[in-house]
Amino acid sequence: MKNNKQYDFTQGSIAKQLFYFSGPILLANLLQTSYQFIDSLWVGNLLGSSALGAVAISGSILFVVLSFIIGMNNAALTILSQQKGKQNEKGLRNYLNAFVVLLTLISIFLGVIGYIFAEQFLGLLGTPQTMMEDASTYLRINFMGIWFLFGYNFISTVLRSLGDSKTPLYFITIAVGLNILLDPLFISVFNWGIEGAAYATLLSQAFSFLCGISYVLWKKLAPFSLPALPAREEIKLILHLGIPSGLQMAVISAGSAAIMSVVTTHGESVIAGFGAAQRLDSLLMLPAHALSTSVASMAGQNIGIKNWERIRQIAIYGVIYNFAIMLIIGIAVAVFAQYGVRLFIRESDAVDFGTVYLQIVALCYPFLGINFILNGIVRAAGAMYQVLILNVISFWILRYPLTALFSSWFGEVGIAIGMGGSFVLSSLFAIFYYRYGKWRQKELFAN
């Protein structure tokens, strides 16, 4: 299973490993973001705003499923990286098998439920009848291929837990490239409409997954084996970590919706400006997300052998890298905010708000990145419920109340003040728990 693409994070230069390991993750995240952007671009231009709306509504339901996938993958990253650090080949093989069996069963169950009740789910979201047919068609086709979505995300997580961030980049590149080609072919040339967009996504993910699993098995990059019934304690541990990790995403989604309810009280211009700023935010925070995934993989291997001094150094390097990168990005955003906002909107009042919002919030990016880094290390120890509580504090005790409070005091600019202030304060909670919390005492395995 040893190859030159995998890092042993229990030894060697932390600074170099973090730099070279996080780079491909950042590129993969950028490609994943462009995948969604390009998909929407083709649908909107070739099929119109109604079809784009149908895809957007369906996407909100698929995001719930994706949130669960992210939660299970966080559990996989924690368990597998610790087993890798312990050099426990048997444990690694057994837990890989358990994840494969469990995720297969869950994906089949979700696929059937989603296909049967697609219209009911869309109805709960208040989908207009004019969009219902397109939205339900798009959603059902995506649920037909939900196993591939599980599969190719899981393979990427497995390889990253073993210290390989380059190979997953190839699989995502395949999916993005194929989707760019198939979307216009299926939608316009074959005249399949919204079905073509859905099938393009499904086939792109399926081909990427099949290429990924074939390559991993051929190169023996991970100790996959023929599926067998997993042990009860393996399933119990996976669910114990996966469920709260999935709930973290639910907390984040609900918190974001609550903040939007504050934004909407200030009128259409503020809503449009905030929306444009949020699109830029999602791109600008990608380096911090990549560093978070990297330090989680690195810390996980060292937690497996209880090398606490090296874990401390990983945290220090992660915070330094984050602060340097995000500060540079923040300054650049503060200077060029108006140009970035104008990529999405032209209306002057909306541009003015989006610009001011970014100029205030941008300089607080390094503090939000600290949350990602330190929570990633805590998560790598298996302290999922503790990270869930930290997210509840971040969104529901700090971000939402402060945004509501300052916007009532200072008007629309208070939204940015509340958001930025919450980034700073939540980083203090993350630092405090990392320093004084009992996450180091977490024991996932009996031996």
C-alpha positions as CSV (number, residue, x, y, z in Angstrom):
1,M,0.0,0.0,0.0
2,K,3.1,2.3,0.1
3,N,3.5,4.7,-2.8
4,N,5.2,7.9,-3.5
5,K,1.9,9.9,-3.4
6,Q,1.2,9.0,0.3
7,Y,2.6,10.9,3.2
8,D,3.5,9.5,6.6
9,F,2.5,12.5,8.7
10,T,4.1,11.0,11.9
11,Q,7.5,12.1,10.7
12,G,9.2,14.6,8.4
13,S,8.8,18.4,7.9
14,I,5.4,19.6,9.0
15,A,5.7,22.8,7.1
16,K,6.5,21.1,3.7
17,Q,3.9,18.4,4.2
18,L,1.2,20.9,5.0
19,F,2.1,23.0,2.0
20,Y,2.3,20.1,-0.6
21,F,-0.7,18.2,0.9
22,S,-3.1,21.1,1.1
23,G,-2.4,22.4,-2.5
24,P,-4.2,19.6,-4.3
25,I,-7.1,19.8,-1.9
26,L,-7.5,23.5,-2.6
27,L,-7.5,22.8,-6.4
28,A,-10.0,20.0,-5.9
29,N,-12.3,22.4,-3.9
30,L,-12.0,25.0,-6.7
31,L,-12.9,22.4,-9.3
32,Q,-15.9,21.3,-7.2
33,T,-17.1,24.8,-6.9
34,S,-16.6,25.4,-10.7
35,Y,-18.5,22.2,-11.3
36,Q,-21.7,23.6,-9.7
37,F,-21.1,27.1,-11.3
38,I,-20.7,25.7,-14.8
39,D,-23.7,23.4,-14.4
40,S,-25.9,26.3,-13.4
41,L,-24.4,28.4,-16.3
42,W,-25.4,25.8,-18.9
43,V,-28.9,25.3,-17.5
44,G,-29.6,29.0,-17.1
45,N,-28.4,29.9,-20.6
46,L,-29.8,26.9,-22.5
47,L,-33.0,26.3,-20.7
48,G,-33.9,29.6,-19.1
49,S,-34.5,31.0,-15.6
50,S,-37.4,28.6,-14.8
51,A,-35.2,25.6,-15.3
52,L,-32.4,27.2,-13.3
53,G,-34.9,27.8,-10.5
54,A,-35.9,24.1,-10.6
55,V,-32.3,23.0,-10.4
56,A,-31.7,25.4,-7.5
57,I,-34.7,24.1,-5.5
58,S,-33.7,20.5,-6.2
59,G,-30.2,21.4,-5.2
60,S,-31.3,22.5,-1.8
61,I,-32.6,19.0,-1.1
62,L,-29.5,17.4,-2.5
63,F,-27.4,19.6,-0.3
64,V,-29.1,18.0,2.7
65,V,-27.9,14.6,1.4
66,L,-24.5,16.0,0.6
67,S,-24.3,17.4,4.2
68,F,-24.8,13.8,5.5
69,I,-22.1,12.6,3.1
70,I,-19.7,15.2,4.4
71,G,-20.6,14.1,8.0
72,M,-19.9,10.5,7.2
73,N,-16.7,11.4,5.4
74,N,-15.5,13.4,8.4
75,A,-16.0,10.2,10.4
76,A,-14.1,8.2,7.9
77,L,-11.2,10.7,7.9
78,T,-11.0,10.5,11.7
79,I,-11.1,6.8,11.9
80,L,-9.0,5.9,8.9
81,S,-6.3,8.4,9.6
82,Q,-5.9,7.2,13.1
83,Q,-5.6,3.6,12.0
84,K,-3.1,4.7,9.4
85,G,-1.0,6.4,12.1
86,K,-1.1,3.3,14.2
87,Q,0.0,1.3,11.2
88,N,-2.9,-1.0,11.9
89,E,-3.4,-2.7,8.6
90,K,-6.1,-5.0,9.9
91,G,-8.1,-2.2,11.6
92,L,-7.8,-0.1,8.4
93,R,-9.1,-2.9,6.3
94,N,-12.0,-3.7,8.6
95,Y,-13.1,-0.1,8.9
96,L,-12.9,0.4,5.2
97,N,-15.1,-2.6,4.7
98,A,-17.6,-1.3,7.4
99,F,-17.8,2.1,5.6
100,V,-18.3,0.5,2.2
101,V,-21.1,-1.7,3.5
102,L,-22.8,1.0,5.6
103,L,-22.6,3.7,2.9
104,T,-23.9,1.3,0.2
105,L,-26.9,0.5,2.3
106,I,-27.6,4.1,3.2
107,S,-27.2,5.3,-0.4
108,I,-29.6,2.7,-1.7
109,F,-32.1,3.6,1.0
110,L,-31.8,7.4,0.4
111,G,-32.0,6.8,-3.4
112,V,-35.2,4.8,-3.1
113,I,-36.8,7.3,-0.7
114,G,-35.7,10.3,-2.7
115,Y,-37.0,8.9,-5.9
116,I,-40.4,7.9,-4.5
117,F,-41.0,11.1,-2.5
118,A,-39.3,13.7,-4.8
119,E,-42.5,15.7,-5.3
120,Q,-43.5,15.6,-1.7
121,F,-40.0,17.0,-0.7
122,L,-40.3,19.7,-3.3
123,G,-43.8,20.5,-2.1
124,L,-42.5,21.1,1.5
125,L,-40.2,23.8,0.0
126,G,-43.1,25.5,-1.6
127,T,-42.0,24.7,-5.2
128,P,-44.2,26.5,-7.7
129,Q,-46.3,24.2,-9.8
130,T,-44.8,25.7,-12.9
131,M,-41.4,24.3,-11.8
132,M,-42.6,21.1,-10.2
133,E,-42.2,18.8,-13.2
134,D,-38.7,20.0,-14.1
135,A,-37.6,20.0,-10.4
136,S,-39.0,16.5,-9.7
137,T,-37.4,15.1,-12.9
138,Y,-34.0,16.6,-12.1
139,L,-34.2,15.4,-8.4
140,R,-35.3,11.8,-9.3
141,I,-32.5,11.3,-11.7
142,N,-30.0,12.6,-9.2
143,F,-31.3,10.2,-6.5
144,M,-31.0,7.4,-9.0
145,G,-27.2,8.0,-9.0
146,I,-26.8,9.0,-5.3
147,W,-24.5,5.9,-4.8
148,F,-22.0,7.4,-7.2
149,L,-22.1,10.7,-5.3
150,F,-21.4,8.8,-2.1
151,G,-18.7,6.7,-3.8
152,Y,-16.5,9.2,-5.4
153,N,-16.6,11.5,-2.3
154,F,-15.7,8.5,-0.1
155,I,-12.7,7.4,-2.2
156,S,-11.3,10.9,-2.0
157,T,-11.7,10.9,1.7
158,V,-10.0,7.5,2.1
159,L,-7.0,8.6,0.1
160,R,-6.6,11.8,2.0
161,S,-6.8,10.0,5.3
162,L,-3.8,7.9,4.0
163,G,-1.8,11.0,3.1
164,D,-2.6,11.2,-0.6
165,S,-4.3,14.4,-1.8
166,K,-3.1,14.3,-5.4
167,T,-5.0,11.3,-6.7
168,P,-8.5,12.6,-5.6
169,L,-7.7,15.7,-7.7
170,Y,-7.6,13.6,-10.8
171,F,-11.0,12.1,-10.1
172,I,-12.6,15.5,-9.6
173,T,-11.0,16.8,-12.7
174,I,-12.5,13.9,-14.7
175,A,-16.0,14.7,-13.2
176,V,-15.8,18.4,-14.0
177,G,-14.3,18.0,-17.5
178,L,-16.9,15.4,-18.4
179,N,-19.8,17.5,-17.0
180,I,-18.6,20.5,-19.1
181,L,-18.8,18.4,-22.2
182,L,-22.0,16.5,-21.5
183,D,-24.2,19.4,-20.3
184,P,-24.5,21.2,-23.7
185,L,-24.5,17.9,-25.6
186,F,-27.4,16.4,-23.6
187,I,-29.3,19.6,-23.1
188,S,-29.1,21.2,-26.5
189,V,-27.7,18.7,-29.1
190,F,-29.8,15.8,-27.9
191,N,-32.6,18.1,-26.9
192,W,-33.1,16.3,-23.5
193,G,-33.7,19.5,-21.6
194,I,-33.6,19.3,-17.8
195,E,-33.2,15.5,-18.0
196,G,-30.0,16.0,-20.0
197,A,-28.6,18.3,-17.2
198,A,-29.4,15.6,-14.6
199,Y,-28.0,12.8,-16.7
200,A,-24.8,14.8,-17.4
201,T,-24.3,15.1,-13.6
202,L,-25.1,11.5,-12.9
203,L,-22.8,10.1,-15.7
204,S,-19.9,12.5,-14.7
205,Q,-20.0,11.3,-11.1
206,A,-20.4,7.7,-12.2
207,F,-17.5,7.7,-14.6
208,S,-15.3,9.5,-12.0
209,F,-16.2,7.0,-9.3
210,L,-15.5,4.0,-11.6
211,C,-12.2,5.5,-12.7
212,G,-11.4,6.2,-9.1
213,I,-12.2,2.7,-7.7
214,S,-10.5,1.0,-10.6
215,Y,-7.3,3.0,-10.2
216,V,-7.2,2.6,-6.4
217,L,-7.7,-1.2,-6.7
218,W,-5.2,-1.5,-9.5
219,K,-2.5,0.5,-7.7
220,K,-3.4,-0.9,-4.3
221,L,-3.6,2.5,-2.8
222,A,-6.0,1.4,-0.1
223,P,-6.7,-2.1,1.4
224,F,-10.2,-2.5,0.0
225,S,-11.5,-6.1,0.2
226,L,-14.7,-8.0,-0.9
227,P,-17.5,-6.6,1.3
228,A,-18.4,-8.6,4.4
229,L,-20.7,-8.1,7.3
230,P,-18.9,-5.6,9.6
231,A,-18.6,-6.0,13.4
232,R,-21.2,-4.3,15.6
233,E,-18.6,-2.1,17.3
234,E,-17.4,-0.8,13.9
235,I,-20.8,0.3,12.9
236,K,-21.5,1.8,16.3
237,L,-18.3,3.9,16.2
238,I,-19.0,5.1,12.6
239,L,-22.5,6.2,13.5
240,H,-21.3,7.7,16.8
241,L,-19.0,10.0,14.8
242,G,-20.9,10.4,11.6
243,I,-24.3,11.5,13.1
244,P,-23.0,14.5,15.1
245,S,-20.7,15.4,12.2
246,G,-23.8,15.5,9.9
247,L,-25.7,17.5,12.4
248,Q,-22.9,20.1,12.3
249,M,-23.8,20.8,8.7
250,A,-27.5,21.1,9.6
251,V,-26.5,23.7,12.3
252,I,-24.5,25.6,9.7
253,S,-27.3,25.5,7.1
254,A,-30.0,26.5,9.6
255,G,-27.7,29.3,11.0
256,S,-27.1,30.6,7.5
257,A,-30.9,30.7,6.8
258,A,-31.5,32.6,10.1
259,I,-28.9,35.2,9.1
260,M,-30.6,35.6,5.7
261,S,-33.8,36.3,7.6
262,V,-32.0,39.4,9.1
263,V,-30.7,40.4,5.7
264,T,-34.1,40.3,4.0
265,T,-35.5,43.0,6.4
266,H,-33.2,45.6,4.8
267,G,-34.7,45.4,1.2
268,E,-33.8,44.1,-2.2
269,S,-30.6,46.0,-2.7
270,V,-29.1,44.6,0.5
271,I,-30.2,41.1,-0.4
272,A,-28.6,41.3,-3.8
273,G,-25.4,42.8,-2.4
274,F,-25.2,40.2,0.3
275,G,-25.8,37.4,-2.2
276,A,-23.0,38.6,-4.4
277,A,-20.7,38.9,-1.4
278,Q,-21.6,35.4,-0.2
279,R,-20.6,34.0,-3.6
280,L,-17.2,35.6,-3.3
281,D,-17.0,34.4,0.4
282,S,-17.5,30.8,-0.7
283,L,-14.5,31.1,-3.0
284,L,-12.2,33.1,-0.7
285,M,-12.6,30.7,2.2
286,L,-11.5,27.7,0.1
287,P,-7.8,28.0,1.3
288,A,-8.9,27.8,4.9
289,H,-11.1,24.8,4.1
290,A,-8.2,23.0,2.4
291,L,-5.9,23.7,5.4
292,S,-8.6,22.4,7.7
293,T,-8.9,19.1,5.8
294,S,-5.1,18.8,5.7
295,V,-4.5,19.4,9.4
296,A,-7.2,16.9,10.2
297,S,-5.5,14.2,8.2
298,M,-2.1,15.1,9.6
299,A,-3.3,15.3,13.2
300,G,-5.4,12.1,12.8
301,Q,-2.3,10.0,12.0
302,N,-0.4,11.4,15.0
303,I,-3.4,11.1,17.3
304,G,-3.3,7.4,16.5
305,I,0.1,7.1,18.1
306,K,-0.5,9.8,20.8
307,N,2.3,12.1,19.4
308,W,0.9,15.2,21.1
309,E,3.9,17.4,20.6
310,R,3.8,16.9,16.8
311,I,0.0,17.5,16.9
312,R,0.7,20.8,18.7
313,Q,3.2,21.8,16.0
314,I,0.7,20.9,13.3
315,A,-1.8,23.2,14.9
316,I,0.8,26.0,15.1
317,Y,1.8,25.7,11.4
318,G,-1.9,25.4,10.4
319,V,-2.8,28.6,12.2
320,I,0.3,30.5,10.8
321,Y,-0.4,29.3,7.3
322,N,-4.1,30.3,7.6
323,F,-3.4,33.7,9.1
324,A,-0.8,34.6,6.5
325,I,-2.9,33.4,3.5
326,M,-6.2,34.7,4.7
327,L,-4.7,38.1,5.7
328,I,-3.3,38.5,2.2
329,I,-6.7,37.5,0.7
330,G,-8.5,39.8,3.1
331,I,-6.4,42.8,2.2
332,A,-6.8,42.1,-1.5
333,V,-10.6,41.8,-1.1
334,A,-10.8,45.0,0.9
335,V,-9.0,46.9,-1.9
336,F,-10.8,45.3,-4.9
337,A,-14.2,44.5,-3.3
338,Q,-16.2,46.7,-5.7
339,Y,-14.8,45.0,-8.7
340,G,-15.6,41.5,-7.3
341,V,-19.2,42.4,-6.5
342,R,-19.7,43.9,-10.0
343,L,-19.0,40.5,-11.5
344,F,-22.4,39.5,-10.2
345,I,-24.6,42.6,-9.9
346,R,-24.7,46.1,-11.5
347,E,-27.3,48.0,-9.5
348,S,-25.5,50.8,-7.6
349,D,-27.1,50.5,-4.2
350,A,-26.5,46.7,-4.1
351,V,-22.9,47.1,-5.3
352,D,-22.3,49.7,-2.6
353,F,-23.6,47.4,0.2
354,G,-21.8,44.4,-1.1
355,T,-18.6,46.4,-1.3
356,V,-18.8,47.8,2.3
357,Y,-19.8,44.4,3.6
358,L,-16.7,42.7,2.1
359,Q,-14.4,45.5,3.2
360,I,-15.5,45.0,6.8
361,V,-15.7,41.2,6.9
362,A,-12.6,40.5,4.8
363,L,-10.2,41.5,7.5
364,C,-11.9,39.0,9.9
365,Y,-11.3,36.1,7.5
366,P,-8.1,34.9,9.4
367,F,-10.1,34.5,12.6
368,L,-12.8,32.4,10.8
369,G,-9.9,30.3,9.4
370,I,-8.7,29.7,13.0
371,N,-12.0,28.0,13.7
372,F,-11.5,25.7,10.7
373,I,-8.0,24.7,11.7
374,L,-8.5,24.0,15.4
375,N,-11.9,22.4,15.0
376,G,-10.3,20.2,12.3
377,I,-7.8,18.9,14.8
378,V,-10.4,18.4,17.5
379,R,-12.5,16.6,15.0
380,A,-9.6,14.3,14.1
381,A,-9.5,13.1,17.7
382,G,-13.2,12.0,17.3
383,A,-14.7,14.8,19.5
384,M,-17.6,15.3,17.1
385,Y,-20.2,16.3,19.6
386,Q,-17.8,18.9,21.0
387,V,-17.3,20.4,17.5
388,L,-21.1,20.4,17.1
389,I,-21.4,22.4,20.3
390,L,-18.7,24.9,19.1
391,N,-20.7,25.3,15.8
392,V,-23.9,25.9,17.8
393,I,-22.1,28.6,19.8
394,S,-20.6,30.1,16.6
395,F,-23.9,30.4,14.7
396,W,-26.6,30.5,17.2
397,I,-25.1,32.3,20.2
398,L,-22.7,34.6,18.3
399,R,-23.3,35.1,14.6
400,Y,-27.0,35.2,14.3
401,P,-27.7,37.3,17.5
402,L,-24.8,39.7,16.8
403,T,-25.9,40.2,13.2
404,A,-29.5,40.9,14.3
405,L,-28.4,43.2,17.1
406,F,-25.9,45.3,15.2
407,S,-28.2,45.6,12.2
408,S,-30.9,47.0,14.5
409,W,-28.4,49.5,15.9
410,F,-26.5,50.5,12.8
411,G,-28.7,49.5,9.9
412,E,-27.5,47.4,7.0
413,V,-23.8,48.0,7.8
414,G,-24.4,46.3,11.2
415,I,-24.8,43.0,9.3
416,A,-21.1,43.1,8.4
417,I,-20.1,44.3,11.8
418,G,-22.0,41.4,13.5
419,M,-20.6,38.8,11.1
420,G,-17.1,40.0,11.4
421,G,-17.3,40.3,15.2
422,S,-18.7,36.8,15.4
423,F,-15.7,35.4,13.5
424,V,-13.3,37.0,16.0
425,L,-15.3,35.8,19.1
426,S,-15.9,32.3,17.8
427,S,-12.2,31.9,17.2
428,L,-11.6,32.6,20.9
429,F,-14.0,29.8,21.8
430,A,-12.1,27.5,19.4
431,I,-8.8,28.4,20.9
432,F,-10.1,28.0,24.4
433,Y,-11.5,24.5,23.7
434,Y,-8.4,23.4,21.8
435,R,-6.2,24.6,24.7
436,Y,-8.2,23.4,27.7
437,G,-10.8,20.9,26.4
438,K,-10.7,17.2,27.0
439,W,-10.5,16.2,23.3
440,R,-7.1,14.6,23.9
441,Q,-8.7,12.1,26.2
442,K,-11.0,10.8,23.5
443,E,-10.4,7.0,22.9
444,L,-12.0,5.6,19.7
445,F,-10.5,2.1,19.8
446,A,-10.2,-0.5,22.5
447,N,-6.5,-1.1,21.5
